Amino acid sequence: MKRDSFGSRLGILAAAAGSAIGLGNIWKFPFITGQNGGAAFILVYLFCIALIGLPVMVSEFVLGRKTQSNAAGAFKAIEPEKPWYLSGYIAIGTAFIILSYYAMIAGWIFSYLGRSITGELITIAPEQLGDYFGGVIGSNIEPMFCTFLVIAFTAFMVLSGVKDGIEKYSKILMPVLLVILVGLMIRSVTLDGASKGLEFLFKPDFSKLTTKGVLEALGHAFYSLSLGMGIILTYGSYINKKENILKLAFQVTIADTCIALMAGTVIFPAVFAYGLEPNAGPGLIFITLPAVFREMPFGAVFETLFFLLVGIAALTSTISLLEVVVAFVTEQFNLTRKKATLLLAVVIYLVSIPSVLSFGAWSGITMFGGKTFFDVFDYTASNILLPLGGLFVCIFVGWVWGTENAVKEITSNGLFAFKYKGLYDLIIKIVAPAAITVIFLNANGWLSKLVPEGQMGTVMFTGFGAIVFIGMIVLNRRNRMKKADF
Ligand code: PHE
């Protein structure tokens, strides 16, 4: 069976940026920025994206392109003897689980979009918005229906293949997203009192930064760039050898980061202009923003546009989550794309139901110390599987396949220049694995058990410095020894 591939450079960019740009940028990035005090957190985030996110993205792209295979097949193609393909299974499993509840949250967005279009949302009094949100997501049938819509629509776009489905729809949806975002941004920054919001976003106050914030920034950098789940790897396998991967990864990273910052610029100036608090957490766009739109002239129109924007961003991400699993199932079990997509859509919908009901009928069913089904899925995927997936990619590319081979693929065998080979080597072999290990320990609460209270910042800073330093020495020696072999 001939493998499908992307048709144009712009198409690749739209699809990969579409995957990266999602709820993570427009929902999560603003609310964690709000909770972590604003600009200082953003600076750390930018640093994590540039130093760790970008090199890991490049690695995933080349691993896919080199092997022209799905997330599990890629590992097998390079190391057929050892069970490295299991890390591909982890990645695919993570995408599967995340899709089940990502589609639910996207479903909430579509509920809100519907309620904006009918004009109901704008009539809700600010003090009732919290209960209103709880009512919508806890109403069982409506969220189940909206999750179904999201999965059905995603399956429809994936069904037609990489070029005629994913690429085609991404090329339509991404420009629409950009236009709406720019429009909303202009509205927000021209409100009276918007400057306080801009200050919150762009004027760093480092006293507000915590160790927890730093780790959250790093974790979010991975999530936002869609790393550690075999997505970028799978998309890489649809790219031809003459494409400049470095440039592509750079463009996707810049687009993802700009959109997150733009989303912040839509939300915070408006929140501050109407005297609301920026630290509402996950309810920021569902509870705080509707209160903002209520006060704004033509608020109902902007509200509808806003939820449409978030809905589009979510859909281009669900496409990529489904594609990872579809690519694997079609190739592994020799199914047609159509059969695989329909089958998986049904299974994913069934798996999403316990998460949906966790906010309604099944909210009383808890396990592992009070976790609902949704909490368990989210915890397992975000805190355990996602970091593991990222860690395995780095170790595999850095130590098993070898950065020298990766660099050959990055440069398309010398066709393109790559100046920062040494830095890339250091990051993929040492810095990124160390950083991911720390996120992993922290996310599971183990770090605070290992390090005495109040010492976390110092321990992390010195520990990290030491790892980088020792890493540099070790890699330098290895390289010198290798050169001496010739
Ligand atoms: N990167 C997406 C976002 O920012 C989320 C996502 C993660 C999508 C992993 C696909 C895979 O929302």
Residues whose N, C-alpha, C, O or C-beta is under 5 A from the ligand:
A	BS01	LIG	S19 A20 I21 G22 L23 G24 N25 Y223 S224 L225 S226 I231 S317 L321
